[in-house]
Each structure stands twice: as structure tokens, then as C-alpha cells.
């Protein structure tokens, strides 16, 4: 029993020394951070006071170079705090032209027409035929909007949005329960797009 008591005493002493060391480290780091903040404020005040152009002919000392590095940090911080630039943002992504938008609008119109007919359909056979037409329309998307992957994906999203707008997923679920193969095929095509976007 005395052995366990001595081990517990040693462990407690080690933990106490560790806790005191961490406390001292925390206080030292806090003091260091305060010193850095004071120095940064002083440099900023000096830079503001010396806003006149510096002499270009004088060589920069090591301290001036260090100050320039800190000034770079200050400039970045100021730039982050300033309102966004009004300059136009350029990117390398392709711009969707009016022809692309027109083709997508036609696809949406045709898909909405088809899905509204599917909603209003009376018999399972009629709805199955409309599902078959929807599969043909879905498979024809590359021919309608373009063969590029971005165009095809955008067209598929337009198609699925039209389906969702008409509540067609519920309709397809009901048809799938009636074991209509065309409804199952359409569901296999649209569900990955719907749940990936």
C-alpha cells in the first residue's frame, strides 16, 4: 500500500510541475503577444506620422527591412478590412451565351410540358408512355444543349428542376410502385442528378 502512495505522490508532483510550467508558458506568451501589439501600434503611428515619401537614395537597414515586412502585413490586414474592389472580376470559366440560355429554356419548356401531362395523366399506360418520352428527352439532352460536359450537366439539371417543379418525383414513385419499367428507367436517370445538386 505504501508503494501505491509513493507512486501517487510522484505522479501528483509531476502533474503539479507540469501545470505550473504550462501556466508560466501561457503568461510568457501573453506578455510576448502584448509586446508585439504595442510594437505594431507604434510602427503604425510612426508610419502615419512619416507619411512623407522616404529618401530613395538611402540604403535600407535590416531594421527598416523588418519594418517593411510588418508594413506588408498591415497593408494586407487593411486590405482585408476595406470594402471589396469595384474592378471587374475576371475568370477563366466560359461565359454562357444567349444561345445556350435559349436552348436550356426550350429544354425546360419541353420538360415542363411533358411532366405536366404526366401529372394530368389518367391511366398507368398513358403515364408509362409519357415516362418513355421523358427518357428519350433526357437521353437527347446532349443533342439539344451541346455535347460538352458542362452543357450536358447543366441541361440535366434543368430537366430535373422541371421534374421537381411539377412534383414529378412523387408521381414517378407511384409509377415505380406499379412496376412500370419506363418509370424505373427515368428514376434511375434523374435521382443521381437530383440528389447530387
GUTOR-840791 format. One record per residue: residue in one letter; z, x, y of N, C-alpha, C, O in turn. Coordinates in steps of 0.02 Angstrom, whole numbers, padded with zeros to 5 digits, always signed. Layout:
# residues N
AZXYZXYZXYZXY ...
This chain:
# residues 197
X+00000+00041-00059+00000+00000+00000+00000+00043+00063-00031+00025+00113 X+00035+00100+00059+00038+00145+00117-00031+00175+00130-00048+00189+00188 X-00070+00184+00077-00138+00212+00085-00181+00164+00126-00218+00185+00170 X-00176+00099+00111-00216+00049+00147-00193+00045+00220-00235+00036+00265 X-00130+00052+00232-00104+00050+00300-00129+00110+00340-00147+00104+00399 X-00131+00169+00308-00155+00228+00344-00230+00224+00357-00254+00245+00409 X-00268+00196+00309-00340+00187+00319-00353+00137+00376-00397+00148+00417 X-00314+00083+00377-00322+00033+00430-00305+00063+00498-00338+00046+00547 X-00255+00106+00501-00236+00139+00563-00292+00184+00588-00308+00185+00647 X-00323+00222+00543-00378+00267+00561-00438+00226+00586-00469+00244+00636 X-00455+00173+00550-00512+00131+00570-00498+00099+00638-00543+00096+00680 X-00437+00076+00650-00419+00047+00714-00424+00098+00770-00448+00083+00824 X-00402+00160+00756-00407+00213+00807-00479+00228+00823-00497+00237+00882 X-00522+00232+00772-00593+00246+00783-00625+00190+00824-00663+00203+00870 X-00609+00128+00807-00636+00071+00844-00612+00071+00916-00650+00056+00962 X-00549+00089+00927-00522+00092+00995-00557+00146+01036-00575+00134+01093 X-00566+00205+01006-00601+00259+01041-00673+00238+01057-00698+00252+01111 X-00706+00205+01009-00774+00181+01020-00778+00131+01076-00823+00133+01117 X-00730+00085+01078-00729+00034+01131-00718+00065+01199-00751+00047+01248 X-00673+00113+01203-00661+00147+01267-00722+00187+01288-00740+00188+01347 X-00756+00219+01240-00817+00257+01256-00871+00210+01282-00905+00227+01331 X-00880+00153+01251-00930+00105+01274-00913+00079+01344-00958+00070+01385 X-00849+00067+01357-00829+00044+01423-00844+00097+01476-00869+00081+01529 X-00828+00160+01460-00843+00214+01508-00918+00222+01519-00940+00233+01575 X-00957+00216+01466-01030+00220+01472-01056+00163+01515-01100+00174+01557 X-01030+00103+01506-01051+00046+01547-01036+00059+01620-01079+00047+01663 X-00975+00083+01635-00957+00095+01705-01001+00150+01735-01020+00145+01794 X-01016+00203+01697-01058+00257+01722-01129+00231+01736-01158+00248+01788 X-01156+00191+01692-01224+00164+01703-01226+00116+01762-01275+00114+01799 X-01173+00078+01770-01170+00032+01827-01168+00071+01893-01202+00053+01941 X-01127+00123+01894-01123+00165+01954-01191+00197+01968-01213+00200+02026 X-01225+00221+01916-01290+00253+01924-01342+00203+01951-01382+00220+01994 X-01341+00142+01926-01388+00091+01949-01375+00073+02022-01423+00063+02060 X-01312+00070+02042-01296+00056+02112-01320+00113+02157-01347+00101+02212 X-01312+00175+02135-01336+00232+02174-01412+00229+02183-01437+00241+02237 X-01447+00211+02129-01520+00207+02132-01541+00152+02181-01589+00160+02219 X-01506+00095+02180-01522+00041+02226-01511+00062+02298-01551+00047+02341 X-01456+00097+02310-01442+00120+02378-01495+00169+02401-01518+00165+02458 X-01515+00215+02357-01567+00263+02374-01633+00227+02388-01669+00245+02435 X-01649+00177+02349-01711+00140+02360-01710+00103+02426-01760+00102+02462 X-01652+00073+02443-01647+00039+02507-01653+00088+02565-01686+00074+02615 X-01622+00147+02557-01626+00197+02610-01698+00222+02618-01721+00230+02674 X-01732+00233+02563-01802+00256+02566-01846+00202+02598-01891+00218+02636 X-01832+00140+02581-01871+00086+02610-01860+00081+02685-01906+00070+02724 X-01797+00090+02706-01781+00089+02777-01814+00148+02812-01841+00140+02867 X-01813+00208+02781-01846+00266+02810-01921+00255+02815-01952+00272+02865 X-01950+00226+02763-02022+00214+02763-02040+00163+02817-02092+00169+02849 X-01998+00114+02827-02011+00065+02878-02004+00096+02948-02044+00082+02992 X-01954+00140+02956-01945+00173+03020-02001+00223+03034-02022+00232+03091 X-02024+00254+02982-02077+00304+02989-02145+00274+02972-02184+00305+02935 X-02159+00216+02996-02221+00183+02979-02281+00215+03014-02338+00193+03004 X-02268+00265+03054-02322+00301+03087-02356+00345+03035-02324+00366+02987 X-02421+00359+03044-02456+00400+02994-02425+00469+02989-02408+00500+03039 X-02419+00493+02928-02390+00559+02916-02442+00612+02932-02502+00599+02935 X-02417+00672+02943-02463+00727+02959-02502+00745+02896-02473+00760+02844 X-02568+00743+02901-02611+00754+02843-02613+00828+02823-02624+00844+02765 X-02602+00872+02871-02609+00943+02856-02549+00972+02820-02555+01024+02787 X-02491+00941+02826-02430+00969+02796-02432+00959+02720-02447+00904+02697 X-02418+01012+02681-02417+01005+02609-02356+00964+02587-02304+00967+02619 X-02365+00926+02535-02311+00883+02510-02262+00924+02469-02281+00964+02427 X-02198+00913+02482-02146+00946+02443-02132+00905+02381-02157+00850+02373 X-02092+00933+02337-02075+00898+02275-02038+00833+02290-02048+00783+02257 X-01994+00836+02341-01956+00776+02359-02003+00722+02387-01995+00663+02371 X-02052+00742+02427-02099+00694+02455-02142+00664+02400-02158+00604+02402 X-02159+00704+02350-02198+00677+02294-02157+00627+02254-02184+00576+02232 X-02093+00641+02245-02049+00594+02210-02042+00529+02250-02042+00474+02222 X-02036+00537+02317-02032+00478+02360-02096+00437+02355-02093+00375+02356 X-02153+00470+02350-02217+00435+02344-02219+00395+02279-02246+00340+02277 X-02191+00423+02226-02188+00387+02162-02145+00324+02168-02164+00271+02142 X-02088+00331+02202-02045+00273+02213-02078+00223+02259-02070+00162+02251 X-02117+00247+02307-02153+00202+02352-02205+00163+02313-02218+00104+02328 X-02235+00194+02263-02283+00159+02221-02250+00102+02184-02278+00047+02177 X-02188+00114+02160-02151+00061+02127-02136+00005+02177-02141-00054+02160 X-02116+00023+02237-02101-00026+02288-02163-00067+02305-02160-00128+02313 X-02221-00033+02310-02283-00068+02325-02300-00118+02269-02321-00174+02283 X-02291-00097+02207-02305-00142+02151-02258-00202+02153-02278-00259+02141 X-02194-00189+02168-02145-00243+02172-02163-00291+02229-02159-00352+02221 X-02183-00263+02287-02203-00304+02343-02265-00345+02327-02271-00403+02346 X-02312-00314+02291-02374-00349+02273-02359-00406+02225-02391-00458+02228 X-02311-00396+02181-02294-00449+02133-02260-00507+02169-02268-00564+02149 X-02224-00492+02223-02189-00545+02259-02235-00580+02309-02219-00636+02330 X-02291-00550+02327-02335-00580+02377-02377-00635+02344-02385-00637+02283 X-02403-00681+02385-02445-00734+02358-02509-00706+02328-02530-00652+02347 X-02539-00742+02282-02599-00717+02249-02656-00706+02298-02660-00740+02350 X-02699-00661+02281-02756-00644+02323-02806-00702+02324-02812-00739+02276 X-02841-00708+02380-02893-00760+02385-02961-00734+02364-03010-00770+02368 X-02964-00672+02341-03028-00645+02318-03047-00679+02254-03005-00695+02212 X-03113-00691+02244-03134-00724+02182-03120-00680+02122-03129-00619+02124 X-03099-00711+02069-03084-00675+02007-03146-00673+01965-03178-00725+01953 X-03164-00615+01943-03224-00609+01902-03203-00595+01831-03153-00562+01818 X-03242-00622+01785-03228-00609+01715-03294-00599+01679-03348-00613+01706 X-03289-00575+01618-03349-00563+01580-03367-00622+01536-03416-00619+01498 X-03329-00676+01539-03344-00733+01497-03405-00770+01524-03417-00771+01584 X-03444-00799+01479-03504-00834+01502-03487-00898+01539-03436-00930+01525 X-03528-00915+01586-03518-00974+01626-03555-01032+01592-03613-01025+01572 X-03523-01089+01587-03555-01147+01558-03598-01179+01611-03574-01203+01663 X-03662-01180+01598-03709-01207+01646-03714-01283+01642-03685-01314+01598 X-03751-01312+01689-03758-01385+01690-03794-01411+01628-03781-01468+01606 X-03839-01372+01599-03875-01393+01538-03826-01399+01479-03830-01446+01440 X-03780-01351+01474-03730-01353+01420-03685-01414+01429-03670-01448+01380 X-03663-01426+01489-03620-01483+01503-03656-01548+01488-03626-01595+01462 X-03720-01550+01504-03760-01610+01490-03766-01623+01415-03758-01679+01392 X-03779-01570+01377-03785-01578+01304-03719-01600+01273-03718-01642+01228 X-03663-01573+01298-03597-01594+01273-03583-01667+01291-03552-01703+01252 X-03604-01688+01351-03594-01758+01371-03634-01805+01327-03611-01858+01309 X-03696-01784+01309-03736-01825+01264-03704-01829+01195-03703-01882+01164 X-03678-01773+01171-03644-01773+01106-03583-01819+01108-03571-01857+01061 X-03545-01816+01162-03486-01859+01168-03506-01932+01170-03474-01974+01139 X-03560-01947+01207-03583-02016+01212-03602-02042+01142-03583-02097+01123 X-03641-02003+01105-03663-02024+01039-03604-02031+00991-03601-02078+00951 X-03557-01984+00994-03498-01987+00951-03455-02047+00967-03431-02082+00922 X-03444-02060+01032-03405-02119+01051-03438-02183+01028-03404-02228+01003 X-03505-02187+01035-03541-02246+01012-03531-02257+00937-03518-02312+00915 X-03536-02203+00900-03528-02206+00827-03457-02226+00808-03448-02268+00763 X-03407-02197+00840-03338-02211+00822-03316-02280+00845-03273-02311+00814 X-03345-02305+00899-03329-02374+00920-03359-02424+00871-03329-02475+00856 X-03419-02408+00846-03449-02451+00794-03406-02448+00731-03397-02499+00696 X-03379-02389+00716-03335-02382+00658-03272-02424+00666-03248-02454+00618 X-03245-02425+00726-03186-02465+00741-03200-02540+00733-03159-02577+00707 X-03259-02560+00755-03276-02631+00754-03305-02654+00688-03316-02713+00677 X-03318-02606+00643-03349-02624+00578-03305-02671+00538-03243-02669+00541 X-03339-02714+00498-03303-02764+00459-03293-02743+00387-03238-02748+00360 X-03346-02719+00355-03341-02705+00284-03332-02630+00271-03348-02588+00313 X-03307-02615+00212-03296-02545+00192-03363-02510+00185-03369-02451+00201 X-03414-02547+00160-03481-02517+00152-03510-02497+00219-03539-02443+00226 X-03504-02541+00268-03530-02527+00335-03493-02466+00365-03525-02422+00395 X-03428-02464+00357-03389-02408+00383-03407-02344+00346-03408-02290+00376 X-03420-02349+00281-03441-02290+00243-03508-02263+00269-03517-02203+00274 X-03554-02309+00284-03619-02288+00312-03609-02254+00380-03642-02204+00395 X-03565-02281+00421-03551-02251+00486-03518-02182+00478-03532-02137+00517 X-03475-02174+00428-03446-02109+00414-03500-02059+00394-03498-02001+00414 X-03549-02082+00354-03604-02040+00334-03644-02017+00396-03662-01959+00402 X-03656-02064+00442-03691-02047+00504-03650-01997+00546-03678-01952+00577 X-03584-02007+00546-03541-01961+00584-03543-01891+00554-03542-01841+00591 X-03546-01885+00487-03551-01820+00454-03617-01787+00473-03619-01727+00487 X-03671-01827+00474-03737-01800+00493-03735-01776+00566-03761-01723+00582 X-03703-01816+00609-03698-01795+00680-03656-01732+00686-03674-01687+00725 X-03601-01728+00649-03559-01668+00651-03598-01606+00627-03594-01553+00658 X-03635-01614+00572-03673-01558+00546-03731-01538+00591-03756-01482+00587 X-03752-01584+00635-03808-01570+00680-03785-01541+00747-03826-01528+00791 X-03720-01530+00755-03694-01504+00819-03727-01438+00839-03744-01432+00898 X-03738-01390+00795-03771-01328+00817-03841-01340+00845-03862-01304+00891 X-03877-01388+00819-03944-01403+00845-03941-01439+00912-03988-01436+00951 X-03886-01473+00925-03881-01512+00986-03854-01471+01045-03877-01479+01102 X-03805-01427+01032-03773-01391+01088-03790-01317+01090-03778-01284+01141 X-03819-01290+01037-03835-01219+01035-03804-01186+00975-03754-01211+00948 X-03834-01131+00954-03811-01100+00891-03757-01048+00901-03731-01021+00852 X-03740-01032+00962-03686-00984+00975-03619-01013+00952-03608-01073+00956 X-03576-00969+00927-03512-00993+00900-03470-01028+00953-03436-01077+00938 X-03473-01004+01015-03434-01036+01068-03461-01106+01081-03422-01153+01091 X-03527-01114+01081-03557-01180+01093-03541-01227+01035-03525-01285+01047 X-03546-01202+00974-03532-01244+00916-03459-01266+00916-03445-01325+00904 X-03414-01220+00929-03343-01238+00930-03328-01288+00985-03291-01336+00975 X-03357-01277+01044-03348-01324+01099-03376-01393+01080-03345-01444+01095 X-03434-01394+01048-03463-01458+01027-03420-01493+00975-03412-01554+00978 X-03392-01455+00929-03348-01485+00879-03285-01514+00911-03261-01567+00891 X-03260-01479+00961-03201-01505+00996-03218-01569+01033-03178-01616+01033 X-03277-01571+01065-03299-01632+01099-03304-01690+01049-03282-01746+01063 X-03333-01676+00991-03340-01727+00938-03271-01753+00917-03261-01814+00912 X-03225-01707+00903-03158-01727+00881-03119-01763+00936-03080-01809+00921 X-03129-01744+00998-03097-01779+01054-03122-01851+01058-03083-01897+01071 X-03187-01861+01047-03214-01929+01046-03184-01969+00990-03168-02028+00998 X-03176-01938+00932-03144-01972+00875-03073-01992+00892-03053-02049+00878 X-03035-01947+00922-02966-01961+00939-02961-02015+00994-02915-02055+00994 X-03009-02014+01039-03009-02062+01094-03017-02133+01067-02990-02181+01096 X-03053-02140+01013-03064-02207+00983-03012-02223+00929-03018-02276+00897 X-02964-02182+00919-02915-02194+00867-02945-02189+00798-02923-02222+00751 X-02997-02149+00791-03035-02145+00730-02998-02112+00673-03016-02123+00615 X-02949-02072+00687-02913-02038+00633-02875-02089+00590-02872-02082+00529 X-02846-02140+00622-02813-02193+00584-02863-02232+00542-02850-02249+00485 X-02921-02245+00572-02975-02280+00536-02998-02240+00476-03008-02267+00422 X-03006-02175+00486-03028-02131+00431-02975-02128+00377-02992-02126+00317 X-02913-02129+00396-02859-02128+00346-02862-02190+00302-02853-02186+00241 X-02874-02248+00334-02881-02310+00296-02940-02308+00249-02936-02332+00192 X-02996-02280+00272-03055-02275+00230-03044-02225+00174-03068-02234+00118 X-03008-02172+00188-02995-02122+00137-02951-02152+00082-02958-02134+00023 X-02906-02197+00101-02864-02231+00051-02906-02276+00006-02888-02288-00051 X-02963-02301+00032-03007-02343-00009-03055-02300-00050-03102-02327-00080 X-03043-02235-00052-03083-02187-00092-03156-02184-00071-03200-02174-00114 X-03170-02192-00007-03238-02185+00017-03254-02110+00022-03220-02074+00058 X-03305-02086-00014-03319-02014-00014-03342-01987+00054-03328-01930+00072 X-03379-02029+00092-03403-02007+00158-03345-01999+00207-03346-01955+00249 X-03296-02043+00202-03237-02037+00245-03199-01973+00228-03176-01938+00273 X-03193-01958+00164-03160-01895+00144-03197-01834+00170-03166-01786+00192 X-03264-01836+00167-03304-01781+00193-03294-01772+00268-03287-01716+00292 X-03294-01828+00304-03284-01825+00377-03214-01798+00393-03206-01758+00439 X-03164-01821+00356-03095-01796+00367-03092-01721+00355-03059-01685+00393 X-03125-01697+00302-03125-01625+00288-03156-01585+00345-03137-01528+00356 X-03202-01615+00381-03235-01580+00435-03193-01580+00500-03189-01529+00534 X-03163-01638+00516-03130-01644+00581-03057-01622+00582-03033-01599+00634 X-03022-01629+00527-02950-01614+00528-02936-01541+00546-02890-01529+00585 X-02973-01492+00519-02959-01423+00540-02969-01411+00615-02933-01372+00646 X-03018-01446+00644-03030-01438+00716-02974-01472+00756-02949-01444+00804 X-02956-01532+00735-02905-01570+00773-02838-01534+00772-02805-01530+00824 X-02819-01508+00715-02753-01478+00711-02752-01404+00729-02699-01373+00730 X-02810-01376+00745-02810-01306+00767-02812-01302+00843-02801-01248+00871 X-02826-01357+00878-02830-01355+00951-02771-01387+00982-02766-01390+01043 
